[in-house]
Amino acid sequence: MSIAIITGSSGLIGSESVAFFSSKFDKIIGIDNDMRKYFFGEQASTNWNRLRLEEQFSNFIHYTADIRNQAEIEAIFNEYGGDIKLVVHTAAQPSHDWAAKEPHTDFTVNANGTLNMLEATRKFAPEAVFIFTSTNKVYGDTPNALPLVELESRWEIDESHPYFMNGIDETMRIDQCKHSLFGASKVAADILVQEYGKYFGMKTGVFRGGCLTGPNHSGTQLHGFLSYLMKCAVTGDHYSILGYKGKQVRDNIHSHDLVNMFWHFYQKPRIGEVYNAGGGRFSNCSIIEGISYCEQITEKKMNYTLVHENRIGDHIWYVTDSSKFKNHYPSWSPIFNLNITLVQIFNAYKSRY
Ligand SMILES: NC(=O)c1ccc[n+]([C@@H]2O[C@H](COP(=O)([O-])OP(=O)(O)OC[C@H]3O[C@@H](n4cnc5c(N)ncnc54)[C@H](O)[C@@H]3O)[C@@H](O)[C@H]2O)c1
C-alpha cells in the first residue's frame, strides 16, 4: 500500500497535489481544518474545494485536523505508518500582513505545525519523502537592495546584474533583513525541514515559492495575488494597489507546474535540499501589467486605485531563478504561462459565481 499525506489539502497547492497524486498512490490522506476561513473570512473558505476533491477522487480521505495539534497529527500517522511514502506539507498561515495581527497563531501554525509534521514523519514513516512549501519571503526585503530601474510599466533589475538573465537564486542571504512575521515563521519552518534532512538524514525538500497561482485558489485581498486580481476583474469589486506605483514585479508559477516539481523530487529524492520555485522569466508581471491582462481577458475596465504606501517589506522586483532545480531534474519544465493561467482563473470564477 502506498499513501501520500497532504496538509492544506483544500488549499491551492494542497488540492492540486491531491489531484496530481491520486493516480500515483493507493490512498491520499488530506488534512485541512479550513483555517483559511478564520484568517480571511467566509469568502476565503476552502471548504468548496474539499467537497470537490471528495466527489472527484475516490481514494481521497479527508481529516479535519489541526496541524498544531500534535496528538491529532500523530494519530493519523500512527494509523498509516510505513505505508506513508510521501508527505506534502502545504498548510499554513500564508499572509505577511495577517501575521502581525496574531503573531502567536501565525508562528504556531507555520513553525510549530511544521515541527509536528516532521516529528510525526520521523516517528512513523522515516523513509517517506517530505516536501515543504516555503516562500521567497525567507529572503526578507533583501531583494529590494538590488539595483533596480524604473520602466514604463514595471521595475526591472539592471541589465548588468547577474540576476538579470534568470532571476534570484538560493544563494541570497536569509538573515539581517526585514521579513514580516510571516517570513520569520516560515524561515523557522524552512530551517527545520532542512535540518531533519541534514541531521536525521530524512528525504526532505524545501520549495521556496514566488507567487503560487491557479484556478483553485480562494483568492482574497490579503493572499492570492492573481486569483484576487481576476476575482475583482470579474466581479467589478474595487482593487487597491499598495505602493511602488503598481510597478512591483512578481513571478507566478501555476500550481500544476509546482506539484510536478514535487513529483520529480519524490522519484529521485535528496536530503535536506532547498530550491527556489517560481515562474521566473517564463511567467511574471507587474501589478499594472496584471491589470491590463485581466482587462483584456474580461473585456472590461477594472475598478482600482493606487495607494501611496506599500506593504511593509513587500518586494519591488522578484523573479525566481529555478535553474538549480532544473539542473537536478532536467526533465522538468513549466507548462502554464501567465496568459493561460489567467484564462483558467477567469473561467473558474465564471463557473463559481
Ligand atoms: N500562494 C502563494 O502565493 C504562496 C507563495 C509562497 C509560498 N506559499 C506557501 O505555499 C503553501 C500553500 O499555499 P496556498 O496558496 O496553497 O495556501 P492556501 O491558503 O490556499 O492553502 C492552505 C490550506 O491550509 C489550511 N490550513 C491552514 N492552517 C491550518 C491548520 N492549522 N491545520 C490544518 N489546515 C490548515 C487552510 O485552511 C488552507 O486550505 C503555504 O505554505 C504558503 O505559505 C504560497
The ligand as a Gaussian input file, in Angstrom:
#p B3LYP/6-31G(d) Opt

LIG

0 1
 N        0.085000      31.241000      -2.680000
 C        1.254000      31.858000      -2.737000
 O        1.417000      32.821000      -3.487000
 C        2.412000      31.322000      -1.946000
 C        3.683000      31.864000      -2.170000
 C        4.783000      31.331000      -1.491000
 C        4.590000      30.311000      -0.585000
 N        3.351000      29.818000      -0.355000
 C        3.197000      28.736000       0.612000
 O        2.634000      27.626000      -0.059000
 C        1.752000      26.911000       0.822000
 C        0.418000      26.724000       0.177000
 O       -0.112000      27.976000      -0.184000
 P       -1.594000      28.066000      -0.769000
 O       -1.629000      29.277000      -1.610000
 O       -1.991000      26.747000      -1.307000
 O       -2.393000      28.361000       0.579000
 P       -3.956000      28.136000       0.860000
 O       -4.299000      29.097000       1.940000
 O       -4.734000      28.132000      -0.411000
 O       -3.986000      26.646000       1.456000
 C       -3.555000      26.349000       2.745000
 C       -4.590000      25.455000       3.400000
 O       -4.111000      25.117000       4.709000
 C       -5.216000      25.091000       5.601000
 N       -4.729000      25.322000       6.970000
 C       -4.264000      26.481000       7.476000
 N       -3.944000      26.329000       8.763000
 C       -4.184000      25.023000       9.074000
 C       -4.041000      24.256000      10.254000
 N       -3.597000      24.814000      11.402000
 N       -4.345000      22.946000      10.220000
 C       -4.825000      22.377000       9.071000
 N       -5.008000      23.054000       7.926000
 C       -4.683000      24.376000       7.929000
 C       -6.140000      26.198000       5.094000
 O       -7.475000      26.000000       5.511000
 C       -5.966000      26.104000       3.584000
 O       -6.970000      25.311000       2.982000
 C        1.750000      27.689000       2.129000
 O        2.675000      27.080000       2.984000
 C        2.243000      29.055000       1.734000
 O        2.906000      29.734000       2.771000
 C        2.257000      30.299000      -1.016000

